[in-house]
Amino acid sequence: MLQIKLDHAPFEQVEADVSVVFVVEKNLNHAWVHHKKILDTFHYEGEGVFLDQAHKRLYVGVAHNDVHLFREAACLAVKTLKKYHFKSAKVGLYAAKHTDEGECPLGQTMLAILTGLQFGLYSYEVYKSKKEPVHLQEVAIALGEAKDFNHEIKTLERNLEKLAHKAHVIVEHVNLARDLVNTPPDVASAPYVAKKAQDLAEKNGLECFVHGEDYLKEKGMNAYLAVNRASANPPQLVHVVYKPKNAKKKIVLVGKGLTYDCGGLSIKTAEYMITMKADKGGACAVLAVVNALAHLKAEDEVHAVLGLAENMIAGDAYRPDDILISKEGKTIEVRNTDAEGRLVLADCLSFAQDLEPDILVDFATLTGACVVGLGQYTSGIMGNNETLKNAFEHAALKSGELMAKLPFNRHLRKLLDSKIADISNITPVRYGGAVTAGLFLNEFIREEYKDKWLHIDIAGPAYIEKDWDVNMAGASGAGVRACIEFVLESLK
């Protein structure tokens, strides 16, 4: 992780190997923009990045004075600098005009910059023989211009220390989720992820319970068991608990954890099997969130439930036309074995409701239809409670994650009707697949929890094979930043 240092000196007096200057809205008249003749020579007008090598000054364009663009620019700065032999860099104070109403522009912007800087160092090179060396170790934040923001330096420093800690925890745990999702399926089996959860829980003082196949049979979690039946690896239901004193709310997070999904007998094409290690993204996200909240000393009790399984093909694989009896007692007609995540989640949501939560949120790389509807970069939010959906959307957008609400529709629900069971696992039409998947899950939410439940479909942003925003190619840790913000702020 990148070390963040707070320095009381003005920007120009702080010692560092290289200076980072954000050029906001192409304003090259800022006091920190030097040697303009060089910029003119290379036709730099404030877009993208430009390294003045002679004076060791990196300019990074920020198209609009917006907090989220500062985060992205900070990430780009470090991605650029880590290619060189600079060991230290410095950044001044910035305050975006466009932040959430009522928020401190300076605090919001600096949190964004601090997270962006640290995200810039991420790479997944575990299986590369030759790893790229990274020389950049430290970034100094110059506090000397604090008076320009009408803050006392002591107050500013105290706030920045808190922000720096929050940024560090967020980045550390987003990267934890990224690493787990990026780990290939021949390594990251259900037992592997369960062991990782146990190790993290022991390290962070959390409770962790791992339940195997016998437990799932005892609890009647037959939909979950069916999905894993053809795998050589046993299923693992992991339950991690963070329990502070005097907690006012109990929040239960459920994550879909398909360590690999070939589609089962409704087999995927070869093209769509690539990246299916990412189908455990929901489980990795909730594991990261509960550990992050422990580090941030969240006031609420938080449970993470990871439904770990693998959807494979063998002689005992579950089939289209099978009828499964869920933990809730509802029967499910299987019409497509590639609609397996909702079967695991149905039983895990039943397990989660037994914990009597005040808020219940599931995260899942559930449907390609959500990607078609919202694009690769945006997650879908579904549920029955508009206030709760609005709160999660606001928290997500504040955190820098793109999310949008998708409405339930009674006509789409009718498409899940089965002539031989209580419900089918897919509809007979291709349209509205993200919503019908959410409506399927809704059938397993008890009446008393309908207004306490949210379903987050992270299929789009969870894994993209190119760099975007503050994410490197591969896993993004989708859902982690949004959920941390939701728990810390939106429910207060």
Secondary structure in CASP SS format (residue, H / E / C, confidence):
PFRMAT SS
TARGET T0000
AUTHOR 0000-0000-0000
METHOD secondary structure of the structure
MODEL  1
M C 1.00
L C 1.00
Q E 1.00
I E 1.00
K E 1.00
L E 1.00
D E 1.00
H C 1.00
A C 1.00
P C 1.00
F H 1.00
E H 1.00
Q H 1.00
V C 1.00
E C 1.00
A C 1.00
D C 1.00
V E 1.00
S E 1.00
V E 1.00
V E 1.00
F E 1.00
V E 1.00
V E 1.00
E C 1.00
K C 1.00
N C 1.00
L C 1.00
N C 1.00
H C 1.00
A C 1.00
W C 1.00
V C 1.00
H C 1.00
H C 1.00
K H 1.00
K H 1.00
I H 1.00
L H 1.00
D H 1.00
T H 1.00
F C 1.00
H C 1.00
Y C 1.00
E C 1.00
G C 1.00
E C 1.00
G C 1.00
V E 1.00
F E 1.00
L E 1.00
D E 1.00
Q C 1.00
A C 1.00
H C 1.00
K C 1.00
R E 1.00
L E 1.00
Y E 1.00
V E 1.00
G E 1.00
V E 1.00
A C 1.00
H C 1.00
N C 1.00
D E 1.00
V H 1.00
H H 1.00
L H 1.00
F H 1.00
R H 1.00
E H 1.00
A H 1.00
A H 1.00
C H 1.00
L H 1.00
A H 1.00
V H 1.00
K H 1.00
T H 1.00
L H 1.00
K C 1.00
K C 1.00
Y C 1.00
H C 1.00
F C 1.00
K C 1.00
S E 1.00
A E 1.00
K E 1.00
V E 1.00
G C 1.00
L C 1.00
Y C 1.00
A C 1.00
A C 1.00
K C 1.00
H E 1.00
T C 1.00
D C 1.00
E C 1.00
G C 1.00
E C 1.00
C C 1.00
P H 1.00
L H 1.00
G H 1.00
Q H 1.00
T H 1.00
M H 1.00
L H 1.00
A H 1.00
I H 1.00
L H 1.00
T H 1.00
G H 1.00
L H 1.00
Q H 1.00
F H 1.00
G C 1.00
L C 1.00
Y C 1.00
S C 1.00
Y C 1.00
E C 1.00
V C 1.00
Y C 1.00
K C 1.00
S C 1.00
K C 1.00
K C 1.00
E C 1.00
P C 1.00
V C 1.00
H C 1.00
L C 1.00
Q C 1.00
E E 1.00
V E 1.00
A E 1.00
I E 1.00
A E 1.00
L C 1.00
G C 1.00
E C 1.00
A H 1.00
K H 1.00
D H 1.00
F H 1.00
N C 1.00
H C 1.00
E C 1.00
I H 1.00
K H 1.00
T H 1.00
L H 1.00
E H 1.00
R H 1.00
N H 1.00
L H 1.00
E H 1.00
K H 1.00
L H 1.00
A H 1.00
H H 1.00
K H 1.00
A H 1.00
H H 1.00
V H 1.00
I H 1.00
V H 1.00
E H 1.00
H H 1.00
V H 1.00
N H 1.00
L H 1.00
A H 1.00
R H 1.00
D H 1.00
L H 1.00
V H 1.00
N H 1.00
T C 1.00
P C 1.00
P C 1.00
D C 1.00
V C 1.00
A C 1.00
S C 1.00
A H 1.00
P H 1.00
Y H 1.00
V H 1.00
A H 1.00
K H 1.00
K H 1.00
A H 1.00
Q H 1.00
D H 1.00
L H 1.00
A H 1.00
E H 1.00
K H 1.00
N H 1.00
G C 1.00
L C 1.00
E E 1.00
C E 1.00
F E 1.00
V E 1.00
H E 1.00
G C 1.00
E H 1.00
D H 1.00
Y H 1.00
L H 1.00
K H 1.00
E H 1.00
K C 1.00
G C 1.00
M C 1.00
N H 1.00
A H 1.00
Y H 1.00
L H 1.00
A H 1.00
V H 1.00
N H 1.00
R C 1.00
A C 1.00
S C 1.00
A C 1.00
N C 1.00
P C 1.00
P C 1.00
Q E 1.00
L E 1.00
V E 1.00
H E 1.00
V E 1.00
V E 1.00
Y E 1.00
K C 1.00
P C 1.00
K C 1.00
N C 1.00
A C 1.00
K C 1.00
K C 1.00
K E 1.00
I E 1.00
V E 1.00
L E 1.00
V E 1.00
G E 1.00
K E 1.00
G E 1.00
L E 1.00
T E 1.00
Y E 1.00
D E 1.00
C C 1.00
G C 1.00
G C 1.00
L C 1.00
S C 1.00
I C 1.00
K C 1.00
T C 1.00
A H 1.00
E H 1.00
Y H 1.00
M H 1.00
I C 1.00
T C 1.00
M H 1.00
K H 1.00
A H 1.00
D H 1.00
K H 1.00
G H 1.00
G H 1.00
A H 1.00
C H 1.00
A H 1.00
V H 1.00
L H 1.00
A H 1.00
V H 1.00
V H 1.00
N H 1.00
A H 1.00
L H 1.00
A H 1.00
H H 1.00
L C 1.00
K C 1.00
A C 1.00
E C 1.00
D C 1.00
E E 1.00
V E 1.00
H E 1.00
A E 1.00
V E 1.00
L E 1.00
G E 1.00
L E 1.00
A E 1.00
E E 1.00
N E 1.00
M C 1.00
I C 1.00
A C 1.00
G C 1.00
D C 1.00
A C 1.00
Y C 1.00
R C 1.00
P C 1.00
D C 1.00
D C 1.00
I E 1.00
L E 1.00
I E 1.00
S C 1.00
K C 1.00
E C 1.00
G C 1.00
K C 1.00
T E 1.00
I E 1.00
E E 1.00
V C 1.00
R C 1.00
N C 1.00
T C 1.00
D C 1.00
A C 1.00
E C 1.00
G H 1.00
R H 1.00
L H 1.00
V H 1.00
L H 1.00
A H 1.00
D H 1.00
C H 1.00
L H 1.00
S H 1.00
F H 1.00
A H 1.00
Q H 1.00
D C 1.00
L C 1.00
E C 1.00
P C 1.00
D C 1.00
I E 1.00
L E 1.00
V E 1.00
D E 1.00
F E 1.00
A E 1.00
T C 1.00
L C 1.00
T C 1.00
G H 1.00
A H 1.00
C H 1.00
V H 1.00
V H 1.00
G H 1.00
L H 1.00
G C 1.00
Q C 1.00
Y C 1.00
T E 1.00
S E 1.00
G E 1.00
I E 1.00
M E 1.00
G E 1.00
N C 1.00
N C 1.00
E H 1.00
T H 1.00
L H 1.00
K H 1.00
N H 1.00
A H 1.00
F H 1.00
E H 1.00
H H 1.00
A H 1.00
A H 1.00
L H 1.00
K H 1.00
S H 1.00
G C 1.00
E C 1.00
L E 1.00
M E 1.00
A E 1.00
K E 1.00
L C 1.00
P C 1.00
F C 1.00
N C 1.00
R H 1.00
H H 1.00
L H 1.00
R H 1.00
K H 1.00
L C 1.00
L C 1.00
D C 1.00
S C 1.00
K C 1.00
I C 1.00
A C 1.00
D C 1.00
I E 1.00
S E 1.00
N C 1.00
I C 1.00
T C 1.00
P C 1.00
V C 1.00
R C 1.00
Y C 1.00
G C 1.00
G H 1.00
A H 1.00
V H 1.00
T H 1.00
A H 1.00
G H 1.00
L H 1.00
F H 1.00
L H 1.00
N H 1.00
E C 1.00
F C 1.00
I C 1.00
R C 1.00
E H 1.00
E H 1.00
Y H 1.00
K H 1.00
D H 1.00
K H 1.00
W E 1.00
L E 1.00
H E 1.00
I E 1.00
D E 1.00
I C 1.00
A C 1.00
G C 1.00
P C 1.00
A C 1.00
Y E 1.00
I E 1.00
E C 1.00
K C 1.00
D C 1.00
W E 1.00
D C 1.00
V C 1.00
N E 1.00
M C 1.00
A C 1.00
G E 1.00
A E 1.00
S C 1.00
G C 1.00
A C 1.00
G C 1.00
V H 1.00
R H 1.00
A H 1.00
C H 1.00
I H 1.00
E H 1.00
F H 1.00
V H 1.00
L H 1.00
E H 1.00
S H 1.00
L C 1.00
K C 1.00
END
